[in-house]
Amino acid sequence: MNRVEEIKKKIRDLKLKQKMTTCRLEWNDIQREIENLYVELKQIDTDNLQYEE
């Protein structure tokens, strides 16, 4: 679960950084990174479900 908490913290930090960003290109880069982290979180959840069965 430590990895999940680490990813969630990264997402929170990136969203905060994104709110302070005025440059559209930088905002898009941050958004892409956030989306990648969500995919990683989903993969961790999927892996955990497979191990529980």
NORTAHU-V745278 format. One record per backbone hydrogen bond with DSSP energy under -1.0 kcal/mol. CO is the residue of the C=O (numbers start at 1). NH is the residue of the N-H. If there is no record, write none. Layout:
# NORTAHU-V745278
((CO;NH) (CO;NH))
This chain:
# NORTAHU-V745278
((1;5) (2;6) (3;7) (4;8) (5;9) (6;10) (7;11) (8;12) (9;13) (10;14) (11;15) (12;16) (13;17) (14;18) (15;19) (16;20) (23;27) (24;28) (25;29) (26;30) (27;31) (28;32) (29;33) (30;34) (31;35) (32;36) (33;37) (34;38) (35;39) (36;40) (37;41) (38;42) (39;43) (40;44) (41;45) (42;46) (43;47) (44;48) (45;49) (46;50) (47;51) (48;52) (49;53))
